[in-house]
Amino acid sequence: MAPTASSATKSPKKATTPARVLYLYAISEVPKRAAPVISAEAIDGDALVEPVRCENYVCWVSRVAKDEFADHIEDRMQDLEWLASAGLRHQRVVAEISSKLVTLPARFGTVFLSEDSLAAHVKERKRALRGAFERVAGADEWGVKLFATAAAKAPATNAPASGAEYLKRKAELLQPRSGKLDTEVREFVARVKELAVAASAGGKASAGQPGLIWHGSFLIRRKNRKKLEMVLRKYAKKWKDIRRIDCSGPWPPYSFVGQHVD
């Protein structure tokens, strides 16, 4: 049977392409040669990590689903499994970019609706970005934590009178320290600050760790890394029986980009 006029003029339905946004990982200076290829998995596990030129900088982005990474990002961040996976991907991309170029990392979850809005954002912050790049050039972030490992030795007359008192003292030791730091700890922090371009005291997120005395982040020039290691060894040896120093790094300068990127 010949098709009717109405059926003959019907056009096939076009598949709609999901709306996309630009997920920003970091901003780097323009490389002297071609931009490096980033092999780390993108934030959504599927898109490419690509460079977008903005002013005198390169913005590293992935084109991801607007529904997931803009419209409902707050809901997704309540899903701890999704958050852990996406957060790890974000960090790996930033780490790879930072290993190749001087980089300012963006905060997790930073998105732009278009290349035009991203370019406008960078243009508005051009002067601040220049200062930030000067600060982080040739430097890495290091995290330092001090923990109490044992109470200082006390005279025999101050020994706990009972098992309950012993447990009470031990519990007090495991609580994070508050108030003023003792002289030796202040001295240690000052020594590390002398080597640093910038320093940032730790926030509340880690403050509940048992025995934590102090924590913070330091931006250290790579040429001063050995000096940092010497200071850490000196105090680790000095505090062998009473304090533990945990140092992590080198990291991209997450704590020292301010509001210049996001």
CORKA-V617939 format. One line per field, one symbol per residue. ss: DSSP state (h for helix, s for strand, l for the rest). A space follows every 50 residues. Layout:
BEGIN
ss: ???
END
This chain:
BEGIN
ss: llllhhhhlllllllllllsssssssssslllllllllllllllllllls ssssllssssssssshhhhhhlhhhhlllhhhhhhhhhhhhhhhhhhhhh llssslllllssllhhhhhhhhhhlhhhhhhhhhhhllssssssssssll lllllhhhllllhhhhhhhhhhhlllllllllhhhhhhhhhhhhhsssss sllhhhlllllsssssssssshhhhhhhhhhhhhhhhhllllssssssss sllhhhllllll
END
